[in-house]
Every structure is written in C-alpha cells, then in structure tokens.
Amino acid sequence: MSNRKVVVVGAGNAGLCAAIAAREQGASVVVLECAPEEERGGNSRFTAGAVRVAYEGVEELKALMPDLSAQEIETTDFGTYTQDEFFDDMARVTEYRSDPDLVDLLVKRSMTTLLWMRDKGVRFVPIYGRQAFKVGGRFKFWGGLTVEAWGGGPGLVDALFSAARKAGIEVFYGTRAVKLTQDNSGVNGVRVRRDGKTFDIKANAVVLASGGFEANTEWRTRYLGPGWDLAKVRGSRFNTGGGIKIALDAGAMPYGNWSGCHAVGWDRNAPDFGDLAVGDGFQKHSYPFGIMINANGERFVDEGADFRNYTYAKYGSEVLKQPGQFAWQIFDSQVAHLLRDEYRIREVTKVTAENLEDLVGKLDGVNSSRARMTVDAYNAAVSTEIDFNPNIKDGRGTVGLSVPKSNWANRIDQPPFSAYAVTCGITFTFGGLRVDNQAHVLDMEQAPIAGLYAAGELVGGLFYFNYPGGTGLTSGAVFGRIAGVSSGQFAIGEDTGNSVS
C-alpha cells in the first residue's frame, strides 16, 4: 500500500464513496468516524435508501438493477427521467438558486456513479413500496424517483463498509476531528481527539464528509432561527457541524442556504435523535391523501401542491411554525390502503374513530369544534367531477378555500377515520462549504485550499428552501467519488483535474 495518505472525516455514504475512490487512485486511506462502531454510518444509515438518478428508459435501469425480472418489467411503467428533467426539478424546487455547475455535475454523473457503486457491491432495486401505485394492473412510478438501495440506508452503509474493508481502508471509530493542520503548502493533516487524548494524523489530502449541523441545538437556533431548538433530529446525533467548523477555521468559504434545511413530518413522540431500531419509520409522508390540522383546528398547507417528494422536505418546517410545533394528519378508509408502511409501525401516535365527531375529540391539543368545522368545510369544497389518481397530479382539488388542496382531494367521510400526530424532524442542513467541480474546498477568495476536499451534506449551494426526494444520497455518492478521485490524485502527486466520468 502507498504511504501517500488521504484522511476522510466521516463514514457515511459520501465519506465511504470518497475513501473507496481515493484508494482506487493508489493512496492509502484512513476514515475517521466520531461515532462508535455500533452507531456508524452517519445520516445515511437512517435513510430509506432512495436515490434519484437520471435515465432514458428501462434498459438503463436494467444495467443498474440486473435482478429486474421479466414480470416486473412487463407490469411496470418505469417511464423515463431525463437529465433535463432532473436538472429542471432541482432548479424548480430550489427556486432557481442552486449552483448550476454543481447541479449539472450531480445530474450528469448520477447514473455513472450508481453503476460504479453497483460494481463495488451496492445493490439497487425499484422503489415499489413508496413510489409506485398500481392502477389498471400496472405499477407507475411518479415524481422522478424509481430506485433505492437494497436494504435501505443500513443496506447501503453495510455494502460500502464491506467494499472499504476489501480495499484495505482503515476506519477509526470514536475519533473526532477537531482541527485541520496546515503549512504554507496547504492542509497537511488532522488533529483528532480519541479516548480523551488529542493527537495529529498526517495526510497528503483530507476529505471532509461529516454531515451538516442538524444535531447541534445551538447552531440550529443561530442559523435556522428561533424555534429550531425544538425540532427533533431524524438521524445521527453526531452531525454537529464539526467538519464545517474546522474548515471555516482553516479559511474556507461558507456557501449555500445557511438558514435552510431538509425537515419533514415526524412522529410527535419520537425520540430527540434517530433510533436505529426504527430507522425512517417515524416519518409520515402520506399527507397528500388526507389533510393536516394544527392546534387551532385549521389547515395550514396545500397537502396536494405536488408529489410528496417535492414537498415533504419543506413541510416539516411548516409544522414547526404551528402552535405547539405539531399537527395531526387525518385520513378515512378510502385511502387507508395508500398509506405508507411507516403508518403501521408499533411506535406511532395514532387515534381512530367511527365518526368524525369522536375523531376530532381525540386529537390531543386541538380545538375540536374548530377542527370539525375545518373538515366539514374541506369536504364541501372537494371537486368530485375529476377522477382520483394517485400516480399523477390529477387536478382533483378544492374550490373556495383560503388554503386550497390542489390534487388528490377526497372527501373525508368514509369510516373508520384515523389521525396521526406529527412534529418537525430535521434531516440535514443546507448551508455548508463552497467547493468547485473537483470537490476542492474554496477559500474566501474562491481559490482552492490545497489538499482539502468536501462531499455530502456539508457541501453548500445545492439545496435552497426545498429538496427533491432521493437527491441527498445521490449527491453524497457523486461528490464523494469526485472528492475521492481528486484527493487520491493529489495525494500521490498526479492531480490531473479529476478524470472521473
């Protein structure tokens, strides 16, 4: 093994992709994971494993998922999701603020990166359970999201750790990076703290891939604003912004939507941090098929504004703005079969009733009389002349309400009725470091800091206000691989400007 070393800070999807790619360049690689081994994997391990990828048709998907059976292909409309569509979705949901160069890189390298991961042992499968409904005997995928890692986030992380182990990559657990060491030539290592002791690890290049600052209560309040200290954290308790801090201390340029984050509807009684035993099960994302009511008994968002993967990452913050920081999602029996599996876990805050009067009376913390009026007004406003179709934006909406519902509006009038209590669960923060197309971290003059690279959630400039579902893991993998190639080439003295495709 070469003695030209790359140190990767963080052992999630982005960090492991970086480590594997750097090792492919011939560098020796050490990964620093501040979590203990039993909690390894960062936020990636808590995800459901969805990955957004551009593809022209089923033949490309067959290359990525060779286990696709003839029957699956025959009974499924996979459609297409072109690079232009992916780019346009990123631009639209971020209100055209995303860095176009970074988005272009993300989109164009999405498929090639996933194929590279498949070659490393990561298995991908169609995301039937959450992104396709059967209509007329055929499944149809919607919202540009077709693929997930087999085994979800845990399966993805385990596959990447296995690939790293086979490549001879060392992982140091319980080891926190506290400072980047530098000389006049650039970054030359990392100061770490482990078992109460501090020491330096020398390196020819460093890749930061340690996530955002969502688990840091003080930083959330400082940058996201008042009330964000009250949000629950969906994932790792170790993502406290440490990698961002040491980069800023080393002169890196902050970039992106520092006041923005990915935040979703999350069970009201979930723990303060992610629970690996439950994983992503505390999320509650079937709200497009019902309505959401706050403590005042009022609706506050258009639940059917778009497919859930284009609204779920911003609706958590809308829940946080409500009195008491909670809401209830209400459904009837007409749509019960459409609710995602997360509504059926044991650890769920749920009430049921055979009539609406009893249901609203069971909604803890809610003005029940106002809630009943809201449901009645909603029911009266539903346009029933348009057919309900969960696979498309069907235009079946409401008329005359101050808060409309634009699609998938059904009257809530068929018992039994059910309601689920949600609060805000923060996934990751959008603000981070500025990088170029080779994943170099840039300084305040927008020049590369020699020997320093970044990938994953701490890269700023991709997401603003909102987020297309499944893009986080794709981004981590794409920029992780780029950072690994760049850092590996730099470490061995062959920095060619990154030839990865």
C-alpha positions as CSV (number, residue, x, y, z in Angstrom):
1,M,0.0,0.0,0.0
2,S,1.2,3.5,-0.8
3,N,2.3,5.7,2.1
4,R,0.7,8.7,0.4
5,K,-2.3,9.2,2.7
6,V,-5.8,10.5,2.4
7,V,-7.8,11.1,5.6
8,V,-11.6,11.1,5.2
9,V,-13.6,12.7,8.0
10,G,-16.9,10.9,8.3
11,A,-18.1,7.4,7.5
12,G,-21.5,7.8,5.8
13,N,-22.3,7.4,2.2
14,A,-20.3,10.4,1.0
15,G,-17.3,9.6,3.1
16,L,-17.1,5.9,2.2
17,C,-17.5,6.7,-1.5
18,A,-14.7,9.2,-1.2
19,A,-12.5,6.7,0.7
20,I,-13.1,3.9,-1.9
21,A,-12.4,6.2,-4.8
22,A,-9.2,7.6,-3.2
23,R,-8.0,4.1,-2.6
24,E,-8.6,3.3,-6.3
25,Q,-6.1,6.1,-7.2
26,G,-3.4,4.3,-5.2
27,A,-3.4,6.3,-2.0
28,S,-3.6,4.8,1.4
29,V,-6.8,5.8,3.2
30,V,-7.9,6.3,6.8
31,V,-11.5,7.1,7.7
32,L,-12.3,8.9,10.9
33,E,-15.7,8.2,12.4
34,C,-16.6,10.1,15.6
35,A,-19.4,7.6,16.4
36,P,-18.8,4.3,18.0
37,E,-18.9,1.3,15.6
38,E,-22.4,0.4,16.6
39,E,-23.7,3.8,15.5
40,R,-21.5,4.1,12.4
41,G,-22.8,5.3,9.1
42,G,-23.9,8.9,9.8
43,N,-27.3,10.0,8.5
44,S,-27.0,7.6,5.6
45,R,-27.8,4.7,7.9
46,F,-31.1,6.3,8.9
47,T,-32.4,6.9,5.4
48,A,-34.9,4.7,3.5
49,G,-32.3,4.4,0.7
50,A,-34.0,6.3,-2.1
51,V,-31.6,7.6,-4.8
52,R,-32.6,10.0,-7.6
53,V,-31.0,9.1,-10.9
54,A,-31.4,10.3,-14.5
55,Y,-32.2,7.5,-17.0
56,E,-33.6,7.3,-20.5
57,G,-35.6,4.1,-20.1
58,V,-35.9,0.7,-18.7
59,E,-32.7,-0.6,-20.5
60,E,-30.6,1.8,-18.4
61,L,-32.4,0.7,-15.3
62,K,-31.7,-3.0,-16.2
63,A,-28.0,-2.2,-16.3
64,L,-28.2,-0.7,-12.8
65,M,-30.6,-3.4,-11.5
66,P,-29.8,-6.6,-13.3
67,D,-32.1,-8.5,-11.0
68,L,-35.2,-6.9,-12.6
69,S,-37.4,-9.8,-13.7
70,A,-39.3,-10.0,-17.0
71,Q,-42.6,-9.9,-15.0
72,E,-41.6,-6.7,-13.2
73,I,-40.7,-5.1,-16.5
74,E,-44.0,-6.2,-18.0
75,T,-46.2,-5.0,-15.2
76,T,-44.4,-1.7,-14.5
77,D,-44.3,1.6,-16.3
78,F,-40.8,2.9,-15.4
79,G,-41.1,5.8,-17.8
80,T,-38.0,8.0,-18.2
81,Y,-36.4,10.6,-16.0
82,T,-34.0,12.5,-18.3
83,Q,-31.1,14.6,-17.3
84,D,-33.0,17.7,-18.3
85,E,-35.9,16.7,-16.1
86,F,-33.6,16.1,-13.1
87,F,-31.9,19.5,-13.7
88,D,-35.3,21.2,-14.0
89,D,-36.6,19.6,-10.8
90,M,-33.5,20.8,-8.9
91,A,-33.9,24.3,-10.3
92,R,-37.7,24.5,-9.7
93,V,-37.8,23.2,-6.1
94,T,-34.9,25.4,-5.0
95,E,-36.5,28.5,-6.6
96,Y,-33.6,28.6,-9.2
97,R,-31.0,29.4,-6.6
98,S,-29.0,26.1,-6.8
99,D,-25.4,26.4,-8.2
100,P,-26.0,25.4,-11.8
101,D,-22.4,24.0,-12.2
102,L,-22.8,21.7,-9.2
103,V,-26.3,20.6,-10.3
104,D,-25.1,19.9,-13.8
105,L,-22.3,17.7,-12.3
106,L,-24.8,15.9,-9.9
107,V,-27.2,15.2,-12.8
108,K,-24.8,14.1,-15.4
109,R,-22.8,11.8,-13.1
110,S,-25.8,10.3,-11.2
111,M,-26.1,7.1,-13.3
112,T,-22.4,6.5,-13.8
113,T,-21.8,6.9,-10.1
114,L,-24.5,4.5,-9.2
115,L,-23.1,2.0,-11.7
116,W,-19.7,2.4,-10.0
117,M,-21.3,1.7,-6.6
118,R,-23.0,-1.4,-8.0
119,D,-19.6,-2.6,-9.1
120,K,-18.4,-2.1,-5.5
121,G,-21.2,-4.3,-4.2
122,V,-24.1,-2.0,-3.6
123,R,-27.3,-3.5,-4.9
124,F,-30.2,-1.3,-6.2
125,V,-33.9,-2.3,-6.6
126,P,-37.1,-0.5,-7.8
127,I,-38.7,1.6,-5.0
128,Y,-42.1,0.0,-5.4
129,G,-43.2,0.3,-1.8
130,R,-43.2,4.1,-1.7
131,Q,-43.0,5.5,-5.3
132,A,-45.4,3.4,-7.4
133,F,-49.1,2.7,-7.2
134,K,-50.9,0.0,-9.1
135,V,-53.6,1.4,-11.5
136,G,-55.2,-0.7,-14.2
137,G,-53.0,-3.7,-13.4
138,R,-49.7,-1.8,-13.9
139,F,-47.4,0.0,-11.5
140,K,-46.5,3.5,-12.5
141,F,-43.6,5.4,-10.9
142,W,-44.1,9.1,-10.2
143,G,-42.1,12.1,-9.0
144,G,-38.9,11.2,-10.8
145,L,-37.9,8.6,-8.2
146,T,-37.5,5.0,-9.2
147,V,-34.5,3.4,-7.4
148,E,-33.5,2.6,-3.9
149,A,-30.6,0.8,-2.3
150,W,-31.4,-2.7,-1.3
151,G,-31.9,-2.9,2.5
152,G,-32.4,0.9,2.7
153,G,-29.9,3.1,4.4
154,P,-28.5,0.2,6.6
155,G,-28.1,-2.0,3.5
156,L,-26.3,0.8,1.6
157,V,-23.9,1.5,4.5
158,D,-23.1,-2.1,5.1
159,A,-22.3,-2.6,1.4
160,L,-20.0,0.4,1.4
161,F,-18.2,-0.7,4.6
162,S,-17.7,-4.1,3.1
163,A,-16.2,-2.5,-0.1
164,A,-14.0,-0.3,2.1
165,R,-12.8,-3.3,4.1
166,K,-11.9,-5.3,0.9
167,A,-10.0,-2.3,-0.3
168,G,-7.8,-2.2,2.8
169,I,-9.2,1.1,4.2
170,E,-8.8,1.7,7.9
171,V,-11.7,3.1,9.9
172,F,-11.0,4.7,13.3
173,Y,-14.2,4.8,15.5
174,G,-14.8,7.2,18.3
175,T,-12.4,9.6,16.7
176,R,-13.4,13.2,16.3
177,A,-11.6,15.7,14.0
178,V,-11.0,18.9,16.0
179,K,-8.7,20.9,13.7
180,L,-7.1,20.8,10.3
181,T,-3.3,21.2,10.4
182,Q,-1.8,23.4,7.7
183,D,1.5,24.8,6.5
184,N,2.4,27.1,3.6
185,S,1.6,24.3,1.1
186,G,-1.9,23.7,2.4
187,V,-3.7,21.2,4.6
188,N,-1.3,18.5,5.8
189,G,-3.4,16.6,8.3
190,V,-6.0,16.4,11.0
191,R,-5.9,16.9,14.8
192,V,-8.1,14.4,16.4
193,R,-9.5,13.6,19.8
194,R,-9.9,9.9,20.9
195,D,-10.4,8.4,24.3
196,G,-9.8,11.8,25.8
197,K,-6.4,12.2,24.1
198,T,-5.5,14.6,21.3
199,F,-3.0,13.8,18.6
200,D,-2.3,14.6,14.9
201,I,-2.6,12.4,11.9
202,K,-0.5,13.5,9.0
203,A,-2.0,13.4,5.5
204,N,-1.3,14.4,2.0
205,A,-5.0,15.3,1.5
206,V,-8.2,15.5,3.6
207,V,-11.8,14.9,2.6
208,L,-14.5,16.4,4.9
209,A,-17.7,14.3,4.7
210,S,-19.1,14.6,8.3
211,G,-22.5,16.0,7.6
212,G,-24.3,19.2,8.5
213,F,-25.1,20.8,11.8
214,E,-28.6,19.5,12.4
215,A,-27.7,17.8,15.7
216,N,-26.3,21.0,17.1
217,T,-29.1,22.7,19.0
218,E,-27.2,26.0,19.4
219,W,-26.2,26.2,15.7
220,R,-29.8,25.3,14.6
221,T,-31.1,28.2,16.6
222,R,-28.3,30.5,15.4
223,Y,-28.6,29.9,11.7
224,L,-32.1,28.5,11.1
225,G,-33.8,30.7,13.6
226,P,-36.0,30.7,16.8
227,G,-37.9,27.5,17.4
228,W,-35.5,25.3,15.7
229,D,-34.0,24.2,19.0
230,L,-37.4,22.4,19.5
231,A,-37.1,20.2,16.4
232,K,-36.4,16.5,16.6
233,V,-33.4,15.1,14.8
234,R,-34.2,12.3,12.4
235,G,-30.7,10.9,12.1
236,S,-27.3,10.8,13.7
237,R,-26.6,12.6,17.0
238,F,-23.1,13.1,15.8
239,N,-23.8,15.6,13.0
240,T,-23.0,18.7,14.9
241,G,-21.2,20.7,12.2
242,G,-17.7,19.8,13.4
243,G,-16.4,19.3,9.8
244,I,-17.8,22.7,8.8
245,K,-16.2,24.4,11.8
246,I,-12.7,23.1,11.2
247,A,-12.9,24.1,7.6
248,L,-14.1,27.6,8.3
249,D,-11.3,27.9,10.9
250,A,-8.9,26.9,8.1
251,G,-10.2,29.7,5.9
252,A,-12.9,28.0,3.9
253,M,-15.8,30.0,2.4
254,P,-19.3,29.4,3.7
255,Y,-21.8,28.8,1.0
256,G,-25.4,28.0,0.4
257,N,-28.7,28.3,2.3
258,W,-27.5,28.5,5.8
259,S,-30.9,29.4,7.1
260,G,-32.5,26.4,5.3
261,C,-32.8,22.7,5.9
262,H,-34.5,19.5,5.0
263,A,-37.2,18.9,7.6
264,V,-40.2,16.6,7.5
265,G,-43.3,15.5,9.3
266,W,-42.1,13.2,12.1
267,D,-43.9,11.3,14.8
268,R,-44.8,13.7,17.6
269,N,-43.5,11.4,20.3
270,A,-40.4,10.2,18.5
271,P,-37.1,10.4,20.5
272,D,-34.9,13.6,20.2
273,F,-32.5,11.8,17.9
274,G,-32.8,9.0,15.4
275,D,-33.5,5.5,16.6
276,L,-31.6,2.9,14.6
277,A,-34.1,0.2,15.5
278,V,-36.9,2.2,13.9
279,G,-34.9,4.0,11.3
280,D,-37.0,6.1,8.9
281,G,-40.3,4.7,10.3
282,F,-41.1,7.8,12.3
283,Q,-41.7,9.8,9.1
284,K,-45.2,10.4,8.0
285,H,-45.4,11.2,4.3
286,S,-48.8,10.2,3.0
287,Y,-50.4,13.6,3.8
288,P,-51.2,14.2,0.1
289,F,-54.1,11.8,0.5
290,G,-55.5,13.5,3.6
291,I,-55.4,16.8,5.4
292,M,-53.3,18.3,8.1
293,I,-54.8,20.3,11.0
294,N,-52.9,22.3,13.7
295,A,-53.8,23.1,17.3
296,N,-56.2,25.7,16.3
297,G,-58.1,23.1,14.3
298,E,-57.1,24.7,11.0
299,R,-55.4,23.6,7.8
300,F,-52.1,25.4,7.1
301,V,-50.6,24.0,3.8
302,D,-51.8,22.7,0.5
303,E,-51.3,19.0,1.1
304,G,-51.7,18.2,-2.6
305,A,-49.5,21.0,-4.0
306,D,-47.1,18.5,-5.6
307,F,-45.9,14.9,-5.3
308,R,-44.8,14.3,-1.8
309,N,-41.1,14.1,-2.8
310,Y,-41.3,17.7,-3.9
311,T,-42.9,19.0,-0.7
312,Y,-42.0,16.7,2.2
313,A,-38.6,18.3,2.8
314,K,-40.1,21.7,3.4
315,Y,-43.4,20.8,5.2
316,G,-41.6,19.8,8.4
317,S,-40.7,23.5,8.9
318,E,-44.3,24.4,8.3
319,V,-45.3,22.1,11.1
320,L,-42.7,23.7,13.3
321,K,-44.3,27.1,12.8
322,Q,-47.7,25.9,14.1
323,P,-48.8,26.4,17.7
324,G,-47.2,23.8,19.9
325,Q,-45.0,22.7,17.0
326,F,-47.3,19.8,16.0
327,A,-50.1,18.8,13.6
328,W,-52.5,15.9,13.0
329,Q,-52.8,14.1,9.7
330,I,-56.3,12.9,9.1
331,F,-57.5,10.1,6.7
332,D,-60.5,8.0,6.1
333,S,-60.9,4.4,4.9
334,Q,-60.9,5.4,1.2
335,V,-57.2,6.0,1.2
336,A,-56.1,3.7,4.1
337,H,-54.5,1.3,1.6
338,L,-52.4,4.1,0.1
339,L,-50.7,5.0,3.4
340,R,-47.1,4.1,3.5
341,D,-45.7,1.3,5.8
342,E,-44.5,3.9,8.3
343,Y,-48.1,4.4,9.4
344,R,-48.3,0.8,10.5
345,I,-45.3,0.6,12.9
346,R,-45.8,-0.1,16.6
347,E,-44.2,3.2,17.6
348,V,-46.9,5.5,16.2
349,T,-49.0,8.3,17.7
350,K,-52.5,7.4,16.3
351,V,-56.2,7.8,17.1
352,T,-59.1,6.2,15.3
353,A,-62.9,6.6,15.4
354,E,-66.0,5.5,13.6
355,N,-67.3,9.1,13.2
356,L,-65.7,12.5,12.7
357,E,-67.1,14.0,16.0
358,D,-65.3,11.3,18.0
359,L,-62.2,11.6,16.0
360,V,-61.7,15.3,16.4
361,G,-62.4,14.9,20.1
362,K,-59.4,12.6,20.4
363,L,-56.9,14.9,18.7
364,D,-54.7,15.9,21.7
365,G,-54.1,19.6,22.0
366,V,-56.5,20.5,19.2
367,N,-59.6,22.9,19.2
368,S,-62.0,20.1,18.4
369,S,-65.0,22.2,17.4
370,R,-62.9,24.3,15.0
371,A,-61.3,21.1,13.7
372,R,-64.8,19.7,12.9
373,M,-65.7,22.9,11.1
374,T,-62.5,22.7,9.1
375,V,-63.2,19.1,8.0
376,D,-66.7,19.9,7.0
377,A,-65.7,23.0,5.0
378,Y,-63.0,20.9,3.3
379,N,-65.4,18.1,2.4
380,A,-67.9,20.6,0.9
381,A,-65.1,22.2,-1.2
382,V,-63.9,19.0,-2.9
383,S,-64.4,18.9,-6.7
384,T,-65.6,15.3,-7.3
385,E,-66.1,15.5,-11.0
386,I,-62.4,14.8,-11.6
387,D,-61.2,11.2,-11.1
388,F,-58.8,10.5,-8.3
389,N,-55.4,9.1,-9.5
390,P,-52.5,8.9,-7.1
391,N,-49.9,8.3,-9.8
392,I,-50.4,11.7,-11.5
393,K,-51.1,15.3,-10.4
394,D,-54.8,14.6,-11.0
395,G,-56.1,18.2,-10.5
396,R,-58.8,16.8,-8.2
397,G,-58.8,19.8,-5.8
398,T,-60.9,22.1,-3.7
399,V,-62.9,25.3,-4.6
400,G,-63.2,28.3,-2.5
401,L,-60.9,27.5,0.5
402,S,-58.3,30.1,1.7
403,V,-55.9,27.2,1.9
404,P,-56.6,25.1,-1.2
405,K,-55.8,21.4,-1.9
406,S,-54.7,21.2,-5.5
407,N,-54.6,17.4,-6.1
408,W,-55.8,14.1,-4.6
409,A,-58.7,15.7,-2.7
410,N,-61.1,13.2,-1.4
411,R,-63.9,13.9,1.0
412,I,-63.1,12.6,4.4
413,D,-66.4,10.8,5.0
414,Q,-65.9,7.1,5.0
415,P,-65.3,5.4,8.4
416,P,-63.2,4.3,10.1
417,F,-61.3,7.5,10.4
418,S,-57.7,7.8,11.6
419,A,-55.3,10.6,12.6
420,Y,-51.6,10.7,13.2
421,A,-49.7,13.3,15.3
422,V,-46.6,14.8,13.8
423,T,-44.0,17.3,14.6
424,C,-40.9,18.6,12.8
425,G,-38.0,16.2,12.2
426,I,-34.8,17.8,10.8
427,T,-32.8,15.7,8.4
428,F,-29.9,17.9,7.4
429,T,-28.9,21.5,7.0
430,F,-28.4,23.1,3.6
431,G,-25.6,25.6,4.4
432,G,-22.0,24.4,4.2
433,L,-18.7,24.9,2.3
434,R,-18.1,26.1,-1.2
435,V,-16.5,23.5,-3.5
436,D,-15.6,23.5,-7.2
437,N,-16.2,20.8,-9.7
438,Q,-13.3,18.8,-8.5
439,A,-14.7,19.0,-4.9
440,H,-11.8,21.2,-3.7
441,V,-12.9,23.3,-0.8
442,L,-12.5,27.0,-1.7
443,D,-11.3,29.8,0.5
444,M,-12.7,33.3,0.9
445,E,-11.1,34.4,-2.4
446,Q,-12.7,31.3,-4.1
447,A,-9.3,29.7,-4.6
448,P,-8.8,26.0,-3.8
449,I,-7.3,25.2,-0.4
450,A,-4.6,22.8,-1.3
451,G,-5.2,19.3,0.0
452,L,-8.7,19.9,1.2
453,Y,-11.9,18.4,-0.3
454,A,-15.5,18.0,0.7
455,A,-18.6,15.9,-0.1
456,G,-22.0,15.2,1.3
457,E,-24.3,17.3,3.4
458,L,-21.6,19.9,4.3
459,V,-21.4,21.0,0.7
460,G,-23.3,24.2,0.2
461,G,-25.0,25.5,-2.9
462,L,-27.1,22.6,-4.0
463,F,-30.3,22.9,-1.9
464,Y,-32.3,26.0,-1.1
465,F,-35.7,26.1,0.7
466,N,-36.6,22.6,-0.5
467,Y,-35.3,19.4,-1.9
468,P,-36.2,16.7,-4.5
469,G,-36.6,13.4,-2.6
470,G,-33.7,11.0,-3.0
471,T,-31.1,13.6,-4.1
472,G,-29.1,13.6,-0.9
473,L,-27.7,10.1,-1.2
474,T,-27.1,10.7,-4.9
475,S,-25.2,13.9,-4.1
476,G,-23.2,12.3,-1.4
477,A,-22.1,9.5,-3.8
478,V,-21.4,11.7,-6.8
479,F,-19.4,14.3,-4.9
480,G,-17.9,11.7,-2.6
481,R,-16.5,9.8,-5.6
482,I,-15.2,13.1,-7.1
483,A,-13.6,14.1,-3.8
484,G,-12.0,10.7,-3.5
485,V,-10.6,10.8,-7.0
486,S,-9.3,14.4,-6.6
487,S,-7.8,13.8,-3.2
488,G,-6.3,10.5,-4.2
489,Q,-4.7,12.0,-7.3
490,F,-3.4,15.0,-5.3
491,A,-2.0,12.7,-2.6
492,I,0.0,10.6,-5.0
493,G,1.2,13.7,-6.9
494,E,-0.9,13.1,-10.0
495,D,-3.6,15.8,-9.7
496,T,-4.9,15.7,-13.3
497,G,-8.1,17.8,-12.7
498,N,-10.2,14.7,-12.0
499,S,-10.9,12.3,-14.8
500,V,-13.9,10.6,-13.3
501,S,-17.0,10.5,-15.5
